[in-house]
Amino acid sequence: MPASGSTDDAGERPLPDTGEGASLPEVRRVEPGATLLLCRCGRSPRLPDCPSDCRQGLSLHIERQQLLILCRCGLSRRLPYCDGSHAPATPSLRDKWRRFWQGG
């Protein structure tokens, strides 16, 4: 099942959950047959994963190998997928371009 916020490019690994890195998205490779329970409310202590007793979790059954870009900051309007809300707003297109290429 293709999911919004997913990509098919291989080679990415999840980011380490250390310090400010926890606010960056997690790139997670998923395999066919896997079932994920992902947080949609943003209150899970282990974002992007959801506790099994949460009624708002999104259960995904994976049908093909793909990469998911998952929110770890809880600010996304498209939970469990990252929408870039973790990044501060930039005043101009030039600043966005600079941040994209320089990673800052």
WOHUBEL-V656297 format. One record per backbone hydrogen bond with DSSP energy under -1.0 kcal/mol. NH is the residue of the N-H (numbers start at 0). CO is the residue of the C=O. E is the energy in kcal/mol with one decimal. If there is no record, write none. Layout:
nh = (NH | NH)
co = (CO | CO)
e = (E | E)
This chain:
nh = (5 | 6 | 17 | 20 | 21 | 22 | 23 | 25 | 27 | 29 | 32 | 33 | 35 | 37 | 38 | 48 | 49 | 53 | 57 | 59 | 61 | 65 | 66 | 67 | 68 | 69 | 70 | 80 | 81 | 86 | 95 | 96 | 97 | 98 | 99 | 100 | 101 | 102)
co = (2 | 66 | 15 | 17 | 18 | 19 | 20 | 69 | 67 | 65 | 61 | 30 | 59 | 57 | 47 | 45 | 36 | 50 | 37 | 35 | 33 | 29 | 6 | 27 | 4 | 25 | 79 | 77 | 68 | 83 | 91 | 92 | 93 | 94 | 95 | 96 | 97 | 98)
e = (-1.5 | -3.4 | -1.5 | -2.0 | -1.5 | -2.2 | -1.3 | -2.9 | -2.6 | -2.8 | -3.1 | -1.9 | -2.7 | -2.9 | -2.7 | -1.9 | -2.3 | -1.7 | -3.4 | -2.7 | -3.1 | -1.7 | -3.7 | -2.6 | -2.3 | -3.2 | -2.6 | -2.3 | -2.0 | -1.7 | -1.9 | -2.6 | -2.4 | -2.6 | -2.4 | -2.3 | -2.7 | -1.8)
